[in-house]
Amino acid sequence: MQIEIIIQALRERCPTFAGRVGGAAQFKMLPENAALPVPCAYVVPLDDNPGDSRSQNAVRQPLTDSFAVIVALSNVADERGQSAMHSMRTLRAELWAALLGWQPSDEYDGITYEGGSAVAMDRARLWYQFEFGAAMMIGPEDGWQDRALVGLPHFDGVNFRADFLDPSDPNVATPGPDGRIEIEFSVPQDPDAALE
């Protein structure tokens, strides 16, 4: 999932952050490099979790694409974090209102909430991670098979010729086809064309 879409949505829909929403590849670089004033949020990609394939002869596999919204709040008033944690429920409700059920693009189902927990705390800031995910389906168009089929020659039709064998026919000396074609027809690719 492109985190830029999520960042833009949070900038527009979460007034508490007043546009102070950024992105990062992972959390461990944030505490030392975060430059946004608090309260602020960072969107970080998490794992994508695939399910079992739903088809035996094509690509059809569910996938949940997860991301985190890591919120930084001031921890100056109370180094134990109690004061900062008090506002987390309000922030969670704001994030839910901004994200839950929203489809970031046509390929995804609506975003769902996956949980949250405190991830770090020092004298200046409390960091809390809210996790979300959106389900999608990996289909044939995403894999090799679809590209391989494009390279096949054009299918124009097929000709059928059937030589039936009657095992009880007394005129047949040895088992096997007798060389007489009993049925012959062609199927063109164009369904409107007449059979030959």
C-alpha positions in Angstrom: 0.0 0.0 0.0 1.3 3.5 -0.8 1.7 5.3 2.5 1.5 8.7 0.8 -2.3 8.1 0.3 -2.7 7.4 4.0 -0.5 10.4 5.0 -2.6 12.8 2.8 -5.9 11.4 4.3 -4.7 12.0 7.9 -3.5 15.5 7.1 -7.0 16.3 5.8 -9.1 14.4 8.3 -7.3 14.6 11.7 -7.5 18.1 13.1 -5.4 17.2 16.2 -2.3 16.8 14.0 -2.9 20.1 12.1 -1.2 18.6 9.0 1.8 17.3 11.0 1.8 13.8 9.5 4.8 12.2 7.8 6.1 8.8 6.8 9.0 6.5 7.6 10.2 3.1 6.6 10.3 1.8 10.2 9.9 3.1 13.8 13.4 2.7 15.1 14.6 5.7 13.2 11.8 8.0 14.4 12.7 8.9 18.0 16.1 10.4 17.0 15.2 11.8 13.6 11.6 13.0 14.1 11.4 16.7 13.3 7.7 17.4 13.5 6.4 19.2 16.6 4.0 17.2 18.8 1.3 16.1 18.5 2.2 14.5 15.3 1.9 11.2 13.4 4.0 9.0 11.1 2.7 6.4 8.8 4.9 3.3 8.6 4.4 0.2 6.4 4.0 -3.1 8.3 3.9 -6.7 7.1 1.7 -7.9 4.3 0.0 -11.2 5.4 -1.1 -13.5 2.6 -3.6 -16.2 3.0 -3.8 -19.6 1.3 -4.3 -19.7 -2.4 -8.0 -20.2 -3.4 -7.3 -21.7 -6.8 -5.3 -24.7 -8.0 -4.7 -23.5 -11.5 -4.5 -19.7 -11.2 -3.3 -17.0 -8.9 -6.1 -16.2 -6.4 -4.7 -15.4 -3.0 -6.1 -13.0 -0.3 -3.6 -10.6 1.2 -3.9 -8.1 4.1 -1.6 -5.1 3.6 -0.9 -3.6 7.1 0.4 -0.2 8.2 0.9 1.7 11.4 0.1 5.2 12.4 2.6 6.0 15.1 1.6 9.0 17.2 4.0 11.2 19.2 2.6 13.2 22.1 4.3 15.5 24.6 5.4 13.6 27.7 6.9 16.7 29.5 4.1 17.2 32.0 4.3 13.6 33.3 7.4 11.5 32.7 5.4 8.4 33.6 3.2 8.9 30.5 -0.1 8.9 32.3 -1.1 12.3 31.1 -0.2 11.6 27.5 -2.0 8.2 27.6 -5.1 10.0 28.7 -5.5 11.6 25.3 -4.9 8.4 23.3 -8.5 7.3 23.4 -9.5 10.6 21.8 -6.8 10.2 19.2 -7.8 6.7 18.4 -11.4 7.8 17.8 -10.1 10.5 15.4 -8.0 8.0 13.5 -10.9 5.5 13.3 -13.2 8.3 11.9 -10.5 9.1 9.3 -9.6 5.6 8.2 -12.0 2.8 9.2 -14.0 1.5 6.2 -12.2 3.8 3.7 -10.8 2.1 0.5 -7.4 3.7 -0.2 -7.7 2.4 -3.8 -10.0 0.2 -5.9 -7.9 -2.9 -5.3 -8.5 -2.8 -1.5 -11.4 -3.5 0.7 -12.1 -1.0 3.5 -9.4 -0.4 6.2 -9.8 -2.3 9.5 -8.3 -1.7 12.9 -5.7 -4.3 14.1 -4.8 -3.0 17.5 -2.4 -0.6 19.2 0.3 -0.3 21.9 2.8 2.0 23.4 6.2 1.6 21.6 8.5 4.0 23.3 8.7 6.8 25.9 11.2 9.3 27.2 11.1 12.6 29.1 10.0 14.5 26.0 7.7 12.2 24.1 5.4 9.2 24.3 5.1 7.1 21.1 2.0 5.0 20.5 1.4 2.7 17.5 -2.0 2.2 16.0 -2.1 -0.7 13.5 -4.5 -0.9 10.5 -4.9 -3.2 7.5 -6.8 -3.5 4.3 -7.5 -6.7 2.5 -7.0 -7.3 -1.2 -6.9 -10.2 -3.6 -3.8 -11.2 -5.6 -5.2 -12.3 -9.0 -3.9 -13.7 -12.3 -3.2 -10.2 -13.6 -0.5 -9.8 -10.8 1.4 -13.0 -11.7 3.4 -14.7 -14.4 0.6 -16.7 -15.8 -1.3 -13.8 -17.2 1.8 -12.4 -18.9 2.6 -15.8 -20.4 -0.9 -16.2 -21.9 -0.5 -12.9 -23.7 2.5 -14.3 -25.6 0.5 -17.3 -26.9 -0.5 -17.3 -30.6 -3.9 -16.2 -31.6 -6.6 -18.9 -31.3 -8.6 -19.1 -34.5 -10.6 -22.3 -33.9 -10.4 -26.0 -33.8 -11.2 -28.9 -36.2 -12.7 -32.1 -34.9 -12.5 -35.5 -36.7 -13.8 -38.5 -34.9 -13.3 -42.2 -35.9 -15.6 -44.3 -33.7 -14.8 -47.8 -32.8 -17.6 -50.4 -32.2 -16.0 -53.3 -30.3 -18.9 -55.5 -31.1 -18.7 -54.9 -34.9 -18.0 -58.4 -36.5 -16.4 -56.7 -39.5 -13.4 -55.4 -37.5 -10.6 -58.0 -37.4 -8.3 -56.2 -35.0 -9.2 -53.7 -32.3 -8.6 -50.1 -33.2 -9.9 -47.3 -35.5 -11.0 -48.4 -38.9 -10.0 -45.2 -40.7 -13.6 -44.1 -41.4 -14.4 -40.6 -40.1 -17.9 -40.7 -38.7 -18.1 -37.0 -37.5 -16.2 -34.0 -38.6 -16.8 -30.3 -37.7 -15.0 -27.1 -37.0 -15.5 -24.5 -34.3 -14.3 -21.0 -35.2 -13.3 -18.5 -32.6 -16.0 -16.2 -33.7 -19.3 -17.4 -32.0 -21.4 -15.8 -34.8 -19.7 -17.7 -37.6 -21.5 -20.8 -38.8 -20.1 -24.3 -38.2 -18.5 -25.8 -41.3 
